[in-house]
Amino acid sequence: MSRIPDTYWTIREELALFGGACLLGLPVGLLFDVLRVFRRCVRHPDWAAAVEDALWLVLTALLLLCYASACAKGVFRAYYAAGAFLGFVLYEVTLGNPAVRLLTVVIRAVCTPFRLLWKGVTRICTKMRASFVQSAKIIPAGKENTQKRLQRPGKKVYNKVR
């Protein structure tokens, strides 16, 4: 009688692994929602969003790899990815959109005082910069006047040691 290798499971075990993969869609969806809230609250260029998406895909792949290593004896099957995708879609349809709306409102309410403070600091820095630029333009004119007042324009008389 031939022995069945350890990589084969019963239908019950396969269904349990598929259900676990579906539950794996929950942290994938949560991570995606964190990125969505971040994009709504912080403006950044398109290339940064592409980098965030690539990072999300890499982390999702790592989660699937860890799941296969920990729960499925290192064997990866395509239905793990399908189950994780199904779990992700179910999360986004049911809890994802309301959670993102709520988190966006909360984060914007918390960040509004800091944004106003930052605008005030920016205005002060802009005014100070304009003042420094203006004084930097005056300095060369003052240097010319000083040179004209010296007895010998090329030599500094006031530094002479007696």
C-alpha positions in Angstrom: 0.0 0.0 0.0 1.5 3.4 -1.0 1.8 6.1 1.5 0.3 9.6 0.8 2.9 12.4 1.1 2.5 15.0 3.8 1.7 17.7 1.3 -1.8 16.2 0.6 -4.7 17.1 2.8 -8.2 16.2 3.3 -11.1 18.3 2.0 -11.7 19.6 5.5 -8.1 20.8 5.8 -8.2 22.4 2.4 -11.4 24.3 3.3 -9.9 25.4 6.6 -6.9 26.7 4.7 -9.1 28.5 2.3 -11.1 30.1 5.2 -7.8 31.1 6.8 -6.8 32.7 3.5 -10.1 34.6 3.4 -9.4 35.9 6.9 -6.0 37.0 5.7 -7.9 39.5 3.5 -8.8 41.5 6.7 -5.2 42.7 7.5 -4.6 43.3 3.8 -7.7 45.5 3.7 -6.7 47.3 6.8 -3.3 48.1 5.4 -5.0 49.3 2.2 -7.3 51.5 4.2 -4.4 53.0 6.1 -2.9 54.0 2.7 -6.2 55.4 1.6 -6.6 57.6 4.7 -2.9 58.7 4.3 -3.6 59.8 0.7 -6.7 61.7 1.7 -5.0 63.6 4.5 -1.5 64.2 3.0 -1.1 65.5 -0.5 1.8 64.0 -2.4 2.8 63.4 -6.0 1.7 60.5 -8.2 5.0 58.7 -8.1 4.7 58.5 -4.3 1.3 56.9 -4.6 2.8 54.4 -7.0 5.5 53.6 -4.5 2.9 53.1 -1.8 1.0 50.7 -4.0 4.1 48.7 -4.8 4.9 48.5 -1.1 1.3 47.3 -0.4 1.7 44.6 -3.0 5.0 43.5 -1.6 3.6 43.3 1.9 0.5 41.4 0.7 2.8 38.9 -1.0 4.8 38.5 2.2 1.7 37.9 4.2 0.6 35.2 1.8 4.1 33.7 1.9 4.1 33.7 5.7 0.6 32.2 5.7 1.7 29.4 3.4 4.8 28.8 5.5 3.1 28.8 8.9 -0.2 27.1 8.1 0.2 25.1 5.0 3.6 23.4 5.6 5.3 25.7 3.1 3.1 24.7 0.2 1.6 27.6 -1.7 -1.6 27.1 -3.7 -3.3 29.6 -6.0 -6.6 29.5 -4.0 -4.7 31.1 -1.0 -4.3 34.2 -3.1 -7.9 33.9 -4.3 -9.2 33.5 -0.8 -7.2 36.5 0.4 -8.5 38.5 -2.5 -12.1 37.4 -1.7 -11.6 38.4 2.0 -10.1 41.7 0.9 -13.1 42.5 -1.3 -15.6 41.5 1.3 -13.9 43.7 3.9 -13.8 46.7 1.5 -17.5 46.3 0.6 -18.7 45.9 4.1 -16.4 47.7 6.6 -13.7 49.4 4.5 -15.5 52.4 3.1 -17.3 53.5 6.3 -14.1 53.0 8.3 -12.1 55.2 5.8 -14.7 57.9 6.0 -14.7 57.9 9.8 -10.9 57.8 10.1 -10.6 60.6 7.5 -13.0 62.9 9.5 -11.2 62.1 12.8 -7.7 62.6 11.5 -8.6 65.8 9.7 -10.2 67.1 12.9 -7.1 66.3 14.9 -4.7 67.7 12.3 -6.5 71.0 11.7 -4.9 72.9 14.6 -1.5 71.7 13.5 -2.2 72.8 9.9 -3.2 76.3 11.1 -0.1 76.5 13.3 2.1 75.4 10.4 0.6 78.1 8.2 1.4 80.7 10.8 5.0 79.5 11.1 5.3 79.6 7.3 4.0 83.2 7.1 6.5 84.3 9.8 9.4 82.5 8.0 8.4 84.1 4.7 8.4 87.6 6.3 11.7 86.9 8.0 13.2 85.7 4.7 12.1 88.8 2.9 13.6 90.9 5.7 16.9 89.1 5.4 17.0 89.4 1.6 16.4 93.1 1.9 19.2 93.5 4.5 21.5 91.5 2.3 21.0 93.9 -0.5 21.8 96.9 1.8 25.1 95.4 3.1 27.1 95.9 -0.1 26.1 99.5 -0.3 27.2 100.0 3.3 30.6 98.4 2.5 31.2 100.9 -0.3 30.4 103.8 2.1 32.9 102.4 4.6 35.6 102.1 2.0 35.1 105.7 1.0 35.5 106.9 4.7 38.8 105.2 5.2 42.0 107.3 4.9 43.5 104.7 2.6 40.8 102.7 0.9 43.0 99.6 0.4 44.3 99.5 4.0 42.3 99.2 7.2 43.6 102.0 9.5 41.4 101.1 12.5 43.2 97.7 12.9 46.6 99.2 13.1 48.6 98.3 16.3 50.6 101.1 17.8 
